[in-house]
Amino acid sequence: MQGTVDGFSYGMITPITAFLMAGLGGALGLRCTVRSLHGGRTFKAGWLALGAAAIGCGVWTMHFVGMMGFSVAETAISYDVPLTLVSLAVAVVVVGIGVFVVGYRGTGPATLATAGLITGLGVAAMHYIGMYSMSLRGEFTYDALLVVLSVLIAVVASTAALWAAVTVRGFLPSLGASAVMGVAVTGMHYTGMSAMTVHLDGHGSRLAQGGSMTTVLLPMLFGPLVLLLVVGVIVMFDPLLVSGEDTWNGTRERRAGHRPRARHAAPAPVAAPRPAAEEEFWPRPGAPAPADGPASRYPDSYGPR
């Protein structure tokens, strides 16, 4: 018997909230990655790790917010806690690998393709591990074509996000890149959900020990949400991120030994040339005497002393 699957039990509330979570995590992660490129090597690893945690938690939160709207009419659903935690760890660790690769190696074609592939496969693995953590009275199968499509969406979205992390400058462009990332990751989630079919049975072959949505998912969502809040506060009060690109340029100029120019600074005054008469009557010490100059009047001013 095939179960009646509904991925939108609460209407558009869950997909919109899932998109906002993915976009928020992406925005904070991109800003932390951009900050790591302009703060020297002292705190580079820390900023990259913070960005990876923000993106990973945002993607994981997006997935389980979307799962709150998932239901099968004929059976209750519970969640295996260890597998749910494994899906969170996979999201953070694999996203971290991709972020560190582009943070230290740049966005060359081979580097970006490798990092995007690793990160995309990690995001897809997080999704399907989270799906496997569901327990119900039956089995679920997947449409292979839709699964491959969801993985491709994850890889493309991850590659675009990593490229934007080290290329896009300015608040509004970063916000646009985060929105695109949120749409892509949320689209990957619902593409993977549409690939699933539930086949019910009376033996409870997929029924395992676990907790319901309210006892497992809601408390587990609290930790990633707090982390996103902390990262948001750090980004909001960081001087370089608040001041923007002009301050970063000034920092680079100071490190290179140049004084940064003010945007509306007046040009430096140019010294007026010395009058010829002054040179004639007050020559430099040690200068050769001109043929028709006043050497007789000022003999000590010419030649060696």
Buried (B, 14 or more C-beta within 10 A) or exposed (E): EEBEBEBBEEEEEBBEBBBBBBBBBBBBBBBBBBBBBBBEEEEBEEBBBBBBBBBBBBBBBBBBBBBBBBBBEBBEBBBBBEBBEBBBEBBBBBBBBBBBBBBEBEBEEEBBEBBBBBBBBBBBBBBBBBBBBBBBBBEBEBBEEBBEBBBBBBBBBBBBBBBBBBBBEEBEEBBBBBBBBBBBBBBBBBBBBBBBEBEBEEEEEBBBEBBEBEEBBEEBBEEBBEBBEBBBEBBEEBEBBEEEEEBBEBBEEEEEEEEBEEEEEEEEEEEEEEEEEEBEEEBEEEEEBEEEBBBEEEEEBBEEE
